[in-house]
Amino acid sequence: MTGPRKPDQRSSAPDRDGETCLVVHPLLKSASKTGREDALLGEAVGLAKAINLNVVHSEIVTLGRRRPATLFGSGVVKRLSSLISANGEGEEKDRGGPKGKAMNGGKITVVIVDAPLSPVQQRNLERDWQCKVIDRTGLILEIFGERARTREGRLQVELAALTYQRGRLVRSWTHLERQRGGAGFMGGPGETQIETDRRLIATRITRLKRELKDVKRTRQLHRQARKRVPSPVVALVGYTNAGKSTLFNSLTQAKVKAVDQLFATLDPTMRGLDTPAGQTIILSDTVGFISQLPHELISAFQATLEEVVEADVIVHVRDAANEDTENQKADVLAVLRDLGLGEAVGDMLIEVLNKIDLLTTADREALVNQAARSNIPMVLVSAATGEGCETLIATIDERITEHFRTAEVSLAHDDGASLAWLYDHGNIIERRNEEDAIHLMVRMDAANWARFERRRP
């Protein structure tokens, strides 16, 4: 884990192998227990491991109230301070991993607090514990910073990181307290280092927003081009590590990176897919969602998430083998509502219960019964084995074509161009070759019917 960087610094991802880490999940006594606490702690441990931190201890800490200075009470701060400086002595109490494993990673160098921390709380905890302290937002930003590969992804991550960092310059620049003079664009006399860097960050944020606006415009042009040759867009969404990329690869025979890791996919990928009814669709793999997704990330990834907003069908991929799957579903639907989809989600949604190969027979039967009672299409699949993928494609086809119009078309025998066009863009349900003409029963969407009428004499 690196220390604070200046706004214009660029560096490759640090090698964190061997860096030891403590993960703490705060829980208010006044908050109603949901039974999800252990799952959230395990998720925080998984996020830490995603950036190669060696988690030697993790625990849930109950709070009477949030302390403005340190979040935790003085007793908890002191106890954790002793644990941090114990130089690896004692045993691990890791609820997010194997229990009873000896702490042999040396002195803890990073503490992850699985909650938002104010800049003051973060600074005070670092002073008391004498190590790097990162909150949930900072941790997710670290992961995104390492995983982004495309120019767009890097722009989005940098914008989110600078927005987050802007309020923490007091913590980052405590070693530069003296004022310095300047002239022109370097700042007026007496401008402090903090003021200078705030201004540099603000300038960089403005530039990034302008560049992302260009990205947004380019995406809009691509969407308009697709509408001229309309192909329905199907967006895969879901909680991080639900298996979206594996399913994407299974359906399209693509080779998108798919590993058992939180936030393995950041940069969206699109591929064409032909359905059994002859419909060509564009399948889009998107970034995974997570509980308490930082606001900075939702704002920064707006251009990418617009692909979800513009989709004709949304396929919500769920990890059916995860005990926390219902809460994860609620988190994903909450993010979709934040994107402004609201009630429209139900009209275009397909729910996919993935990883059924990891379930018992009884659990599978329970899900089959649940799917039968569901008021939205629900499909059981295993992206790893391919089971249920054909059913999913057929369900997508059904969802796309349910608002299509079926009509009879008569063509002259020598009108081969129109006949070929209808076969390319519509679903030919019936064909009768008679003496006077070729009679077709065709099913198409409204856009293609309008295009067909324009091209006819």
Buried (B, 14 or more C-beta within 10 A) or exposed (E): BEEBEEBEEEEEEEEBEEBBBBBBBBBEEEEEEEEBBBBBBBBBBBBBBBBBBBBBBBBBBEBEEBBEBBBBBEEBBEEBBEBBEBEEEEEBBBBBBEEEEEBEBEBBBBBBBBBBBBBBBBBBBBEBBEBBBBBBBBBBBBBBBBBBEBEBBBBBBBBBBBBBBBEBBEBBBEEEEEEEEEEEEEBEEEBBBBBBBBBBBEEBBEEBBEBBEEBBEEBEEEEEEBEEEBBBBBBBBBBBBBBBBBBBBBBBEBEBBBEEBBBBBBBBBBBEBEBEBBBBBBBBBBBBBBBBBBBBBBBBBBBBBBBBBBBBBBBBBBBBBBEBBEBBBEBBBEBBEBBEBEEEBEEBBBBBBBBBBEBEEEEBEEBEEBBEEEEBBBBBBBBBEEBBBEEBBBBBBBBBBEEBEEEEBEBEEEBEEBBEBBBEBBBBEEEEEEEEBBBBBBBBBEEBBEBBEEEEE
